[in-house]
Amino acid sequence: MSTPRAPNNNPLFVARWNQFIDDVMKRENYRPGHLNQLAILCDLYVEYENLKNQLEMTGNTYESYGRNGLQIKMKPEVAQKSKVVDQIAQYSKMLGLLLEKDKGDTGQGNSFDV
């Protein structure tokens, strides 16, 4: 079976796709539906990088003035970045892409490379 090309031309998407595609396809439980999950995972990595870059440029907080005076608040992008990290971990686990060194005796991994 030939390796499918990345369904998106974004360079980061393509890099992650190429990083994971062989591992996903060589699994004995491989199904074509896994490619859809891999595409979602690659999209999540792109979203993570975009959020990370935006927050690096603008910071994690903003100031708000109201009847209680100055308040420093977290930007919504911080919460979104956290959600994306959780989703990356979930999709990585679903696809069995957690690194071997991250798996304990139970075989359950708990980290990934963002």
N, C-alpha and C positions, 0 to 999 in steps of 0.2 A: 504494500500500500504506500503510495507516495505521500509525502508530507504536505498538508494543505498550506497555502499561503495565508498570511494574516489578512483578515477581512477589513482592515483599516490601514490607512497609509501614514498615520501619526508615527514618527520615529520611535517614541517611547513605547507605544503600543506594539510596534513591530519587534522591538528589542525584547520585550517581555514575552511576546508570542514565541519568538525564536528560542528564548531561554527555556520555555516550558513544553513546547509542542512535542518534542521527541519523547519526553518522559511520560506525558499524558497518553500518547498513542501506543507506547510499548507495554502498557499495563494489560494484564490478562483480563481485567474487567472492563476494558475500553469499549465505549459505545460512542457513536457519532454525536450524541447529545452532549458529550463532554466538551466538544469544541465550542458549543454555545456558552457553557460555563467558563471555559478558558477565555473566551472573548469578553465576557463580563468582568472577569478578573483583570484582564489587561486594561479595560476601560477604567476600572477602579484605580489601578496604578497611575494612569494618566491623570485622573481626577486628584489623587493624592499629591502628585508632583505639582499640579497647577495650584492647589490650595497651599502647599508648602511654600512655593515660590512667592505667591501673593502675600502670605503672612510674613515672610522674610523681608519683603519690601515695605510693608505697611505696619507691621507690628501686630501683636495679639490683642491689643486693647484699644479702646477709644474713650474720649472724655465726653460726658453728657452733663449739661447744666439744667437743673430743674429746681423745683421749690425746696428741695433738700440740699441744694448747693451742688458742688462738683461731685460727680460720681465717675469712677473708672469702671468700664464694663468690658467684658470679653466680646470680641467680634463673633458673629454667628459662624464664620468660617472655621473658628477653632473647634466648635462643636461638630461641624460637618466633617472636619479632618479626622476627628476622633471616631466618628461613625464609619468613615471610609476605612480607617485602620481595622476596625472590628470586622467589616465586611470582607476586607482582603484576607484576614485570618480565617474567616468562615469558608470562603471560596477556596483558599489554599488547602484547608483541611479536607473539604469535599473532594478535591482533586488529588489529594495525597501528595501535595507538593511541599510539605514541611520538611526542613532539613533533618537528616538522620540524627545529627548532634542535638537537635531540639526535642527529640523524643525520649521520654523517660522509659522506665521498665514496663509501663503500661502500654507503650506504643503511641501514646497521645502526645502530639506536638503542641507547643504553645507559643511559638514565635515564627517570624517570617522576615524576609529581607525587603524593607521598604526603602 
